[in-house]
Amino acid sequence: MTQSQPELSPYDTGARCEPKLWQPDSKAVVEVMRSGQADDIGNVDFTDDEDSTVVTVHVSRSDDGRYTVHLMPMCSDDRIRVELHLEKDLAIIESSTSRPV
């Protein structure tokens, strides 16, 4: 009888970066709010297979009701590409083709 190998997830293989919440539960969120660091609420680090943070992400809502995805790269700019998956299209944003605002 042969032992079956466990199926590896995309996190295990390094195909996807693993999400790690800055505040894992509501108690931690309250502590951050009390400390005056409320801007940190909702941040998620995505780590590579060496547990190094690749990018920190959060989503906010503006006064006009639009959502903004904030990406803070923790690696060199040329290693980040953003793909925006729309219903019928795909928009790709790379640092070399984008313009700073």
N, C-alpha and C positions, 0 to 999 in steps of 0.2 A: 504494500500500500504506500503510495507516495503522498507526501504532505503537500497540500496546496499552498501556494504563495499568496499572502494577503494582497489584495488589490491596492495599488498605491493611488492616493488622491493627487490632483494637480498640485496641491500644496507640498506633498511628499516629493514629487518629481521636480519641483522648481518651475513648473509651467505657469503657475499662478503665485503671486505674492499673497502671503497670509495676512488677513486683517487682525489688528490688535487694537481694541478700544482703549482710549486714554482713561475713561471712567467706566469700569465694568458693571456698575449698578447704580441705582438711584441714590444710595447713601453716599457714594463717591461724588456724584454730581452735586449734591447739597454741600458737601465739604468744599468743593471747588468754588461754588457760588459764594459761600461764606468767606473764603480766602481772598476774594476779589479777582480771581482768575477766570471769570465766567467766559471769556473769549475762547478758552480751551475746551469748552463743552462741545461734544459732538465730533471732535477730531478722531480720526482713525489712522493709525500707522499701518502701512503695508510693508511687510518684511520679506526679504529673500530667504533662500534656503540656508543662509549663514546667520539668520536672525538679525541682519542689518536693515535698518529702515531705508526703503527705497523712496517712498513718497508719503506725505501726510495729507489727508483729504478731509474736507467737511463741506456741507451744503448749507447755504443760508438763503433766506428769502428777503428780497429788497422791498422798499416801501411801495414800489409799483407792482408788487405781486409776482415778479419774475424770480426764478431760482438761479442761483449762481453756484457752480461747483468750484471750490478752491483747491488747487493742487500745489503743494509745497514740496518740490523735489529735494531729496536728500542725497542725490547723486549728481553726476555731471549732466548739464543740460542736454548734451547730445545723446543721452541714453533714455530720454523721455519722449514719448509720442502719445498724443491724445487721440482716441477714436471716439467720435460722437455718433452713436448708432441711432439714426432717425428711422421713421417708419419705412421710407422708400429709398433713403440714401445713406451714405456713410461719409462723414466729414473727418479728415485726418489733419491734425494740427501738429507740426513739428517746430522745434525752436528755431531751426534755420529758415523756415518759410513764414513764420509768424512775426508780427511786429509788436513791440512793446507799446503799452498804452500810456 
